[in-house]
Amino acid sequence: AAPYGSMAAPGAVAEAAAVALVQYVVLRGDLARPPRPWPLGAVVAQGCHAALAAAHAHRQHPDTRAYLESGGAMRTVVLEAPDEAALTALAETLKQHSIDHEVWTEQPENVATCLALRPYPKDQVHQHLKKFKLLK
């Protein structure tokens, strides 16, 4: 049985698996590199904050609900933006194409560190993300 099966609406888990929903998270790679690298945990936290913010902001969307109800079958892809300018440009592109996302801005520094899309079927959003490589 799925770990969250009792929370799912009938058929929602199977539906999510069939649609292959994915949540894309795009982190700034420059945060982890010299001259002043952030600790790994701090960088990971930025991705967590952005993913949770996107899921929360769009929690009523059927794709988000199905994704969250899929439990261990959730699929997340973490990509790397080279710097803040690239992250900001991506956010603008997503906004122009009406793609739901959240930009995480670390406070009190007021620095955009990451963005995450709400869960989407891959084929609906991949074209806007294909220039970004997997985070390494």
Sequence and secondary structure as in RCSB ss.txt:
>XXXX:A:sequence
AAPYGSMAAPGAVAEAAAVALVQYVVLRGDLARPPRPWPLGAVVAQGCHAALAAAHAHRQHPDTRAYLESGGAMR
TVVLEAPDEAALTALAETLKQHSIDHEVWTEQPENVATCLALRPYPKDQVHQHLKKFKLLK
>XXXX:A:secstr
  TTGGGS TTHHHHHHHHTEEEEEEEEGGGGSTTS   HHHHHHHHHHHHHHHHHHTTTSHHHHHHHHTGGG  
EEEEEESSHHHHHHHHHHHHHTT  EEEEEETTTTEEEEEEE  EEHHHHHHHHTTSEE  
